[in-house]
Amino acid sequence: MPVIASLTLNPAMDLSVSTARVTSTEKLRCSLPRHDPGGGGINVARVVATLGGEAVAVYPAGGPFGDLLTRALDELGLAHRPVPIAGDTRESFTVDEFETGLQYRFVLPGPSLSPAELARCLEALTSLDPAPAYLVLSGSFPPGVALTFYDDLLRLTRRIGARLVADLSGEPLAYAAHQGGAYLLKPSLNELSTLVGRAITSEVDQEQALRGLMAKGCAQIIVLSLGADGALVAYGERLQRLRSPQGPVVSAVGAGDSMLGAIVLALAEGRSLYEAVRYGIAAGTATVMRPGTELCHREDVQRLLQLGDGNG
């Protein structure tokens, strides 16, 4: 089976707890905490492995949370390549209000990365044996990372014969779209609005925006993630809308990463783009059914796929 590698430039140890209600000044009595290794690319690799694929996660790690992240991935049995850095890996945390069902997500900034540390991340990817068929760049750029790092990564993928999949936001997404060269981009609806510089308020707006990006050669494939509404896929001159199966919404953490991991795995297995995105939507839906920072379970993904088949 082809190997899928992920690069997470700004990983985190994700902490999740629940409490009755978030209020100011009072002490909030919380549930026992749950710790999960996090960051876009790490989540993608975890989902690929959960669904039976072969994945390896490359990421910078430093300080006590970097050590904790490395141990957590060891315990999960996920293949990974930590790159030592001088700074401290960040922690992020999520609080669920069980009285209201609301969720609060606190995303902390990561450490700065030096040019030498970034070069070691690229070296770690280059040294993978066998070389990956797909390389997923997912998550935020930490301080100190120039947008031109995307060019370095694109050159690396061409050199090793991998397809570059990018799930970015803000300036890194805009840069990647302008440079082109990615096999697949996966923006959210908010990210698409930022990318095209206007509000996207209808399905017609979505389709026009994707057609415009494809005409500019931003990527070979664009998968617009629409949450509970599924996805809109652009490939060549074709657009296809896929709806999402319905399920209870418990936590949105990692849903987009789960979607991307399942899509890339299905493509690596030789499935059609339509089948791959259906698989991704099922994985994203399965993740929102799980509490806190927990990701999808394989049996839930399969059940949701069958449910979608039953609904035609």
DAZI-V627901 format. One record per residue. RES is the residue in one letter. SS is DSSP state (@ for helix, = for strand, . for the rest). PHI is phi in radians with two decimals (* if undefined). NEAR is the number of other ideal C-beta (glycine too) atoms within 10 Angstrom. Layout:
{{RES SS PHI NEAR} {RES SS PHI NEAR}}
This chain:
{{M . * 10} {P . -1.05 18} {V = -1.48 20} {I = -1.97 27} {A = -1.83 28} {S = -2.20 34} {L = -2.12 30} {T = -2.05 30} {L . -1.35 27} {N . -2.33 25} {P . -1.24 32} {A = -2.68 26} {M = -1.61 22} {D = -1.61 27} {L = -1.92 19} {S = -2.30 24} {V = -2.45 16} {S = -2.24 19} {T = -2.58 17} {A . -1.06 12} {R . -2.77 11} {V . -1.49 14} {T . -2.34 10} {S . -1.35 5} {T . 1.18 4} {E . -1.37 8} {K . -1.29 7} {L . -1.82 13} {R . -1.35 8} {C = -1.97 13} {S . -1.23 14} {L . -1.06 6} {P . -1.29 11} {R = -2.02 15} {H = -1.94 17} {D = -2.39 22} {P = -1.19 28} {G = -2.38 29} {G . 1.93 29} {G @ -0.88 27} {G @ -1.16 28} {I @ -1.14 31} {N @ -1.07 31} {V @ -1.02 36} {A @ -1.13 34} {R @ -1.07 26} {V @ -1.20 31} {V @ -0.97 29} {A @ -1.15 20} {T @ -1.03 22} {L . -1.55 21} {G . 1.72 10} {G . -1.59 21} {E = -1.88 18} {A = -2.30 28} {V = -2.38 19} {A = -1.84 28} {V = -1.92 28} {Y = -2.83 29} {P = -1.36 27} {A = -2.54 23} {G . -2.74 19} {G @ 1.28 16} {P @ -1.10 11} {F @ -1.29 21} {G @ -1.13 23} {D @ -1.11 14} {L @ -1.13 16} {L @ -1.09 31} {T @ -1.10 18} {R @ -1.13 11} {A @ -1.12 19} {L @ -1.23 21} {D @ -1.03 11} {E @ -1.15 9} {L @ -1.33 16} {G . 1.33 8} {L . -1.53 18} {A = -1.13 16} {H = -2.68 25} {R = -2.29 17} {P = -1.26 19} {V = -1.93 22} {P = -1.07 11} {I . -2.32 24} {A . -1.33 13} {G . -1.37 19} {D . -1.71 14} {T . -1.00 26} {R = -1.43 22} {E = -2.09 18} {S = -2.18 22} {F = -2.52 19} {T = -2.21 23} {V = -2.12 19} {D = -1.78 22} {E = -1.57 16} {F . -1.40 12} {E . -1.34 10} {T . -1.94 10} {G . 1.43 9} {L . -1.35 11} {Q = -2.25 18} {Y = -2.04 11} {R = -2.03 15} {F = -1.94 10} {V . -1.89 14} {L . -1.61 10} {P . -1.23 11} {G . -1.72 26} {P . -1.33 22} {S . -1.24 13} {L . -2.02 25} {S . -1.43 14} {P @ -0.99 11} {A @ -1.16 9} {E @ -1.19 20} {L @ -1.12 21} {A @ -1.09 13} {R @ -1.21 17} {C @ -1.09 23} {L @ -1.13 17} {E @ -1.10 13} {A @ -1.10 19} {L @ -1.20 23} {T @ -1.11 12} {S . -1.44 10} {L . -1.10 17} {D . -2.39 6} {P . -1.32 9} {A . -1.15 17} {P . -1.23 23} {A . -1.43 18} {Y = -2.29 24} {L = -2.15 27} {V = -1.82 31} {L = -1.76 26} {S = -2.46 25} {G . 1.97 27} {S . -1.38 18} {F . -1.55 21} {P . -1.32 19} {P . -0.98 11} {G . 1.61 16} {V . -1.73 21} {A . -1.28 12} {L . -1.04 14} {T . -1.20 10} {F @ -1.03 21} {Y @ -1.03 23} {D @ -1.11 14} {D @ -1.06 13} {L @ -1.20 24} {L @ -1.11 19} {R @ -1.09 12} {L @ -1.08 17} {T @ -1.11 22} {R @ -1.16 12} {R @ -1.18 10} {I @ -1.69 16} {G . 1.37 9} {A . -1.75 23} {R = -1.68 21} {L = -1.62 23} {V = -2.00 28} {A = -2.16 25} {D = -2.21 30} {L . -2.23 24} {S . -2.54 17} {G @ 1.04 12} {E @ -1.09 11} {P @ -1.02 19} {L @ -1.14 22} {A @ -1.06 18} {Y @ -1.16 18} {A @ -1.07 25} {A @ -1.17 21} {H @ -1.20 13} {Q @ -1.28 15} {G . 1.24 13} {G . 1.68 18} {A = -1.31 25} {Y = -1.26 17} {L = -2.55 24} {L = -2.02 26} {K . -2.27 28} {P . -1.43 27} {S = -1.49 16} {L @ -1.13 18} {N @ -1.09 11} {E @ -1.16 20} {L @ -1.13 23} {S @ -1.03 17} {T @ -1.11 17} {L @ -1.13 24} {V @ -1.63 18} {G . 1.34 8} {R . -2.72 12} {A . -1.23 9} {I . -1.84 20} {T . -2.02 10} {S . -2.61 9} {E @ -1.14 12} {V @ -1.11 9} {D @ -1.06 16} {Q @ -1.01 21} {E @ -1.15 16} {Q @ -1.12 14} {A @ -1.12 23} {L @ -1.18 23} {R @ -1.06 14} {G @ -1.12 13} {L @ -1.17 20} {M @ -1.15 19} {A @ -1.11 9} {K . -1.47 11} {G . 1.31 12} {C . -1.13 23} {A = -2.93 24} {Q = -1.25 17} {I = -2.36 21} {I = -2.16 24} {V = -1.95 27} {L = -1.50 25} {S = -1.41 24} {L . -2.07 19} {G @ 1.06 18} {A @ -1.13 16} {D @ -1.58 16} {G . 1.65 22} {A = -2.75 22} {L = -2.11 22} {V = -1.96 22} {A = -2.05 24} {Y = -2.57 18} {G . 1.09 8} {E . -1.76 8} {R = -1.63 9} {L = -2.17 16} {Q = -2.45 12} {R = -1.81 14} {L = -2.13 17} {R . -1.53 14} {S . -1.74 20} {P . -1.17 20} {Q . -1.55 12} {G . -2.74 18} {P . -1.17 8} {V . -1.71 14} {V . -1.92 16} {S . -2.66 21} {A . -1.59 15} {V . -1.10 26} {G . 1.41 28} {A @ -1.13 24} {G @ -1.14 23} {D @ -1.14 31} {S @ -1.12 30} {M @ -1.01 31} {L @ -1.15 29} {G @ -1.03 37} {A @ -1.18 30} {I @ -1.06 32} {V @ -1.13 33} {L @ -1.05 28} {A @ -1.10 22} {L @ -1.13 25} {A @ -1.12 21} {E . -1.44 15} {G . 1.57 9} {R . -1.33 15} {S . -1.21 10} {L @ -1.05 17} {Y @ -1.05 13} {E @ -1.12 15} {A @ -1.13 23} {V @ -1.23 27} {R @ -1.01 25} {Y @ -1.09 26} {G @ -1.11 30} {I @ -1.10 30} {A @ -1.10 26} {A @ -1.18 32} {G @ -1.12 31} {T @ -1.14 28} {A @ -1.12 28} {T @ -1.27 30} {V @ -1.19 20} {M . -1.42 17} {R . -1.79 19} {P . -1.34 16} {G . 0.95 23} {T . -1.77 24} {E . -1.27 17} {L . -1.74 22} {C . -1.10 28} {H . -1.85 16} {R @ -1.03 13} {E @ -1.15 9} {D @ -1.18 17} {V @ -1.08 24} {Q @ -1.11 14} {R @ -1.13 15} {L @ -1.20 24} {L @ -1.09 20} {Q @ -1.13 12} {L @ -1.10 14} {G @ -1.12 20} {D @ -1.10 10} {G @ -1.18 8} {N . -1.51 9} {G . 1.32 4}}
